[in-house]
Amino acid sequence: MSLQQTPTPVGTSPKMPAERPTGIKLFFKKCKEQKALLLMSLPFVIWLFIFRYVPLYGWTMAFQDFRPARPLLEQDWAGMKHFVFLFTDPRFFEVLRNTLAMSFINLVLGFVTAIGLAILLNELRNLTFKRIVQTISYMPHFLSWVVAAGLVSAALSVESGIINIILNNLGLIENNIMWLGVPEYFWGIIGAADVWKNVGWNTIIYLAAITMIDTEQYEAAEIDGASRLQRIWYITLPGMRPVIVILLIMNLGYILESGFEAQYLLMNPMNMDYAENLDIFVLRYGINMGNFSLATAAGIFKTVVSFIFLFSANSLAKRLGEARLF
Amino acid sequence: MKFLQKLAGKRRGIDDLVFDSVNVVFMIFLCIVMLYPMVNTLAVALNEATDTIRGGIYLWPRSFTWYNFEHVFGESQLMHAGMISVLRTVIGTAVSVFCTAMVAYTISRKEFVLKKFVTIAFVLTMYLNGGLIPTYLLMRELSLIGTFWIYIIPGLIGVFNLIVIRSFIEGLPDTIFESAKIDGAGEFTQFFKIALPLCIPVIATVSLFVAVGQWNQWFDVFIYNSHKPELSTLQYELMKILQNSNASMTSGNAASAFTQAQGGVTETVTPQSIRAAMTIIVSVPIICVYPFLQKYFVKGLTLGGVKG
């Protein structure tokens, strides 16, 4: 039932792009001419509505006492009950804290390391060496999080983990640390794992931005006697600014997406209080406990906040006269 | 030192020498950090399981054996999971890339009446999504749960890939398509005979993204098909092993108990050695492929990033 209802109002909106007074007629005439193009795209537009827009209709669940056995249209309405429960649940605030903390750490660490590495790669003079370093640094990005989490937990293991062994040999610690057993370490571990996995990959876009910088600027600076560090600071970094701003905006839109796989796979009962983020919360309440309404309410909260963040960041960039998304 | 000098290249002042040397040393350190976990895992995978427990395995195996791999390849459940992984990667990539390219072609045509509508409809979904629970219920409603097709259909078209291919086609010279049109070529002919062959670099990139995504995916198996062992994939099996050994880590050392129980046999396996062998098995195909596509994906990513 519900499947056929949502697409209809949106499906009629293509009348919009009509340009002339004879709008609708012209539109149908064009459609007739472009039968092939329509045939090539419309099946996938239908796919898109079913798989991407129909779930949006499921948001109504958050305002109902959803019972899976009944059809979606015959549920009992519950008003804002689930949202009220959510915002009075201390666990939810812990989860929110974890989400914000981890995505903030990932954002800052991710940006700084990728920009830094891109600049250093750009300064390498032996191009073959640069190529090899780049290829190696991309490798972790292609591994799955399942593999990466396995490698991380092996490196952090109490007895045989390389981190403990190194710290021990350097005399920095006396007893081996159970890294994944101490809740306070979890955010840092996720941040480090994220950097390890993605830093190489994230340099690609910055390196592309660096190649767009006019080489004459470097030559002029060299003649004026600017040092390597000065050239980086006054030419390379400002040259990367538009790309940095755009990526920052895009990432602010994902501020509540602290990632799911890394946390889920490295989480254990001991570090759970610092590991559980919004996505895991939704999964736990929704799929494991069957409280679909509450889980959906948390999901809506996430999407709405992300949207607000994205638009604010975008308009901020606009006001500051920077490049922006839309 | 000669070696370092060669890597650092020509320079002039002493400042440059210091900068370049520090930079090269840092890059070598970075490569070690990136590679060590994998190398160590390979060493563990090729080492006798009981010997590994003693610790001290770093870069190469102490007591070499193929047994861990033999054990993994000998388990029919794991072999079946491997087959499903291969199937979903091959079918999923072929279908997804073809469909994505086709839609990308239509929204790259300036004269297409629905160009704007289709583009916006797709791009909006990057920021709006129903979330886990409504999607789960939809899959249930569509009876996709417990089938192989849930690996293929819901993720059919990725918006990012769509934009990358569209940008590429828009960058092709218009004249090629116009002259084909004058020769009487329809849209399908233009797509198959002109757009697709010219798109091979970008198709290679997108195929790599989609194939890696399919091969590495475990979450959909976990959510939708965990009750169907015949539809399990390698990544999901590895994930289960990882979760088990994590659980045993927090509740005493179950790993050693397991080996003791089988102590009489000459060769045994432990969760650690199985995990290492499986990690190598699932990672090797990707590690062997991606360096050859580097030129393409760097270009593809830049194109999508700038215009998307």
Contacts between the chains, C-beta under 8 A, distances in Angstrom:
chain1	res1	chain2	res2	distance
A	3	B	141	7.2
A	10	B	121	7.7
A	13	B	117	6.9
A	14	B	113	7.3
A	14	B	114	5.5
A	14	B	117	4.8
A	16	B	117	7.2
A	17	B	113	6.3
A	17	B	114	7.5
A	17	B	116	5.7
A	17	B	117	6.7
A	27	B	113	6.4
A	30	B	113	4.5
A	31	B	113	6.1
A	34	B	111	7.3
A	34	B	112	6.2
A	34	B	113	6.0
A	34	B	187	7.7
A	36	B	186	5.6
A	36	B	187	3.6
A	36	B	188	5.8
A	37	B	106	4.8
A	37	B	109	6.2
A	37	B	112	5.0
A	37	B	114	7.8
A	37	B	187	5.4
A	38	B	114	7.1
A	40	B	102	5.1
A	40	B	103	7.2
A	40	B	105	6.9
A	40	B	106	5.0
A	40	B	187	6.7
A	40	B	188	7.5
A	40	B	191	7.1
A	41	B	102	7.5
A	41	B	103	5.3
A	41	B	106	4.1
A	41	B	107	7.1
A	41	B	112	7.9
A	41	B	114	6.7
A	41	B	118	5.5
A	44	B	99	6.1
A	44	B	102	7.5
A	44	B	103	4.9
A	44	B	156	7.4
A	44	B	157	6.1
A	45	B	114	7.9
A	45	B	118	6.0
A	45	B	121	6.3
A	47	B	153	7.8
A	47	B	156	6.0
A	47	B	157	7.2
A	48	B	121	5.9
A	48	B	122	6.4
A	48	B	125	6.9
A	48	B	157	7.3
A	49	B	121	7.8
A	50	B	138	7.7
A	50	B	142	7.8
A	51	B	135	8.0
A	51	B	138	7.4
A	51	B	153	7.5
A	51	B	154	5.4
A	51	B	156	7.7
A	52	B	125	4.3
A	52	B	128	8.0
A	52	B	129	6.8
A	52	B	130	7.6
A	53	B	125	7.6
A	54	B	130	7.5
A	54	B	138	5.9
A	55	B	129	6.9
A	55	B	130	2.5
A	55	B	131	7.0
A	55	B	134	3.9
A	55	B	135	4.8
A	55	B	138	5.4
A	56	B	128	6.5
A	56	B	129	7.7
A	56	B	130	4.8
A	56	B	134	7.3
A	57	B	130	7.7
A	57	B	134	7.4
A	58	B	130	5.3
A	58	B	131	7.8
A	58	B	133	6.9
A	58	B	134	2.5
A	58	B	135	7.7
A	58	B	137	6.1
A	58	B	138	7.0
A	59	B	130	6.8
A	59	B	131	8.0
A	59	B	134	6.8
A	61	B	133	7.0
A	61	B	134	6.7
A	61	B	137	7.9
A	68	B	137	7.5
A	117	B	30	7.6
A	120	B	23	5.6
A	120	B	26	6.7
A	120	B	27	7.2
A	121	B	27	7.7
A	123	B	19	7.3
A	123	B	20	7.6
A	123	B	23	5.8
A	124	B	23	6.5
A	124	B	24	7.4
A	124	B	27	6.9
A	125	B	8	6.4
A	125	B	9	3.1
A	125	B	10	6.9
A	125	B	11	7.6
A	125	B	20	6.7
A	126	B	6	7.2
A	126	B	7	5.0
A	126	B	8	7.1
A	126	B	9	5.1
A	129	B	7	4.9
A	129	B	24	7.4
A	129	B	27	7.4
A	132	B	31	7.7
A	133	B	27	4.8
A	133	B	30	6.8
A	133	B	31	6.0
A	134	B	294	7.6
A	135	B	291	5.2
A	135	B	294	6.0
A	136	B	30	8.0
A	136	B	31	4.8
A	136	B	34	5.2
A	136	B	35	6.3
A	137	B	30	6.6
A	137	B	31	7.5
A	137	B	34	5.7
A	138	B	290	6.8
A	138	B	294	7.1
A	139	B	34	6.0
A	139	B	35	7.5
A	139	B	38	7.6
A	139	B	287	6.4
A	139	B	290	7.4
A	140	B	34	6.1
A	142	B	212	5.5
A	142	B	286	4.8
A	142	B	287	7.2
A	142	B	290	5.1
A	143	B	216	7.5
A	143	B	283	5.7
A	143	B	286	7.0
A	144	B	215	7.5
A	144	B	216	3.4
A	144	B	217	7.8
A	144	B	218	7.0
A	144	B	235	5.5
A	144	B	282	7.0
A	145	B	216	7.5
A	146	B	216	7.4
A	146	B	218	5.5
A	146	B	235	5.1
A	146	B	238	5.2
A	146	B	239	4.7
A	146	B	242	6.4
A	146	B	282	7.9
A	147	B	216	8.0
A	147	B	238	7.2
A	147	B	279	5.3
A	147	B	282	6.3
A	147	B	283	5.6
A	149	B	242	6.4
A	150	B	41	7.9
A	150	B	238	7.1
A	150	B	242	5.1
A	150	B	275	6.0
A	150	B	279	5.6
A	151	B	37	3.9
A	151	B	38	7.2
A	151	B	41	6.5
A	151	B	279	7.3
A	152	B	37	7.9
A	153	B	242	7.3
A	153	B	245	8.0
A	153	B	246	6.4
A	153	B	249	7.7
A	154	B	37	7.0
A	154	B	40	7.4
A	154	B	41	7.0
A	155	B	37	5.8
A	157	B	249	7.3
A	158	B	249	7.9
A	159	B	55	6.3
A	160	B	55	4.6
A	160	B	56	7.9
A	160	B	57	7.7
A	162	B	36	7.1
A	162	B	40	6.9
A	162	B	58	7.7
A	180	B	246	7.7
A	180	B	249	7.5
A	181	B	250	6.8
A	196	B	33	7.0
A	196	B	34	7.3
A	200	B	34	7.1
A	204	B	298	5.5
A	204	B	301	5.2
A	204	B	302	6.8
A	205	B	301	6.6
A	205	B	302	6.5
A	205	B	305	4.8
A	208	B	298	7.7
A	208	B	302	4.1
A	208	B	305	7.5
A	208	B	306	7.6
A	227	B	15	5.9
A	228	B	15	6.7
A	228	B	16	6.4
A	228	B	19	5.1
A	229	B	19	7.6
A	253	B	127	6.7
A	260	B	219	7.7
A	261	B	219	7.0
A	265	B	239	6.9
A	265	B	242	6.5
A	265	B	243	7.6
A	266	B	246	7.9
A	268	B	246	5.4
A	268	B	247	7.2
A	268	B	249	7.4
A	268	B	250	5.2
A	269	B	250	6.2
A	270	B	250	5.7
A	279	B	132	7.5
A	282	B	131	6.9
A	282	B	132	5.3
A	282	B	133	6.9
A	283	B	132	6.4
A	286	B	132	6.1
A	286	B	133	4.3
A	286	B	136	7.3
A	287	B	132	7.4
A	287	B	133	7.7
A	287	B	136	6.8
A	287	B	223	6.6
A	292	B	133	5.1
A	292	B	137	7.2
A	295	B	132	7.1
A	295	B	133	4.9
A	296	B	131	6.4
A	296	B	133	4.8
A	296	B	134	6.4
A	299	B	130	7.8
A	299	B	131	3.2
A	299	B	132	6.4
A	299	B	133	6.4
A	299	B	134	7.8
A	300	B	131	7.2
A	302	B	131	7.4
A	303	B	128	6.6
A	303	B	129	6.9
A	303	B	131	6.8
A	306	B	127	7.1
A	307	B	127	6.3
A	307	B	128	7.7
A	310	B	127	6.5
